Amino acid sequence: MPLPYVVRLVALTSRLAPRSRGDAGQATTEYALVLLAAALVALLVVAWATSGGGAAKIGELFDNVIDSVIGRV
């Protein structure tokens, strides 16, 4: 393949290839995804806590913490 042909081919493909838009908006997208993940975790915790076993375990944990704090005073 002659060199001028390669140069023309590279020039043509660089014109036809989509241009990179950079990473503008990438931080916003990542921030939105992190917020969605945090909301999902919060929903799962609330669903677990309001179901049968979760509420009792949270109450037991709270009682243990309060008893521990009172015992140290």
N, C-alpha and C positions, 0 to 999 in steps of 0.2 A: 504494500500500500504506500503510495507516494505521500510525502509529508504534507504537501498543500491539500490533498484530499482529506487527511486527518484533521487539519486545521479547519477546513470548511465544515466538516462533519461536527466537530466540537462546537463551532459557532452556531450551527443550525440547531443542535440539541439544546444549547444553552438558551436560545431564544424560545424554543418550544416548551421547555421545562417550566413548571410552575415556579414562580418566585417565592422564596421564603418570606413569610410575613414576620419573621422574628418571633420573639416571645412576648409581644405586647398582649396583655390580657391573661397571661399564664398564671400570674400570681392571684388574680381575681378568681380564676377557675379553681386553682388549688384551695383557695380560701373557702369557696363555696362547697367544694367536696369535703373539706374538713368539717365544716358546719353541718353538712348532711350526715356525715358519719357520727358526729357527736349527738345529733338529734336522734339518730337511730339507736345508739347506745342508751340514751336517756329513756327512750320509749321502751326499750327492752327491760331496763331496770324498773321502770314504773309498772310494766305489765307483770314482771316477776314479783314485785313487792305487793301488788294488789291481789295476786292469786293466793290460793290457800296457804302454802307453806312459807312464802316470802314474808308476809306480814308478821307471822309469829317469830321468824328468825330475826327480823329487824327489831322487834320489840324486845327479844331476849338480848340482843347485842346492846341496845340502848340501856336496858336494865344493868347489864354487866359493866358498862362504862360508868354509869352513875354510881353504882356500888363501889367501883374502884376509886373514883374521885372522892367519894364520901369517906372511904376507908383511909385515904391518905391525909385527910384534913385533920 
